């Protein structure tokens, strides 16, 4: 029988500069309304490493070397927090939220697909779509008219996903995806910021809207997967390549849930 001995907690911890106690809680409303701006302001104020100490302790890292160290070089020392469980309800147990052997197995399956030539193709698609969007913004600039960037960025993202991953124009599905993702985004942010987590199983209005949004997305995604399952070799896009990818050690392929 094996036994794991956890290291004792250091008596004199040295924390990175940042916010603690009441200063942290005063910032919560700003996090909810202006997340990116708040992160940016904290980085400007405290530097590359920011420590936030409230009911829990969190760090903001912005230096690429620090990010690489945590996510890659010494990743085993930094397990994902419980908040990542919240993301599983919307993204599934994919590469972004999984850990350990499950993460390694999925990475082995997906990594060969992302070779240099394929990434170059993705970059060209992203550049072309972004250029097209910026050209359309010239009309707003000439008229000196303010507009909401969120739906514009959502259309850009879904357009790139359709072309790069599925080699198709999502068409009317773009609106369904856009509306659903907005519901999912608001749900996820609210859950991450909430001091008291309301169980997903409770039929609250927010939970019900979230479930309907996920069902709408799943219906479209699983329909696309089912169509590709019939003849993936006829397509030259990311979805088809992921379908045909095999684990070098086990020969296993991705199931529909993993593809989703």
Secondary structure as UniProt FT lines:
FT   STRAND          18..20
FT   HELIX           22..33
FT   HELIX           35..46
FT   STRAND          49..53
FT   STRAND          57..61
FT   HELIX           64..68
FT   HELIX           69..73
FT   HELIX           75..77
FT   HELIX           83..91
FT   TURN            95..97
FT   HELIX           100..111
FT   TURN            112..113
FT   HELIX           116..143
FT   HELIX           149..160
FT   HELIX           161..165
FT   TURN            171..172
FT   HELIX           173..193
FT   TURN            200..201
FT   HELIX           205..230
FT   HELIX           232..234
FT   HELIX           238..244
FT   TURN            248..250
FT   HELIX           256..259
//
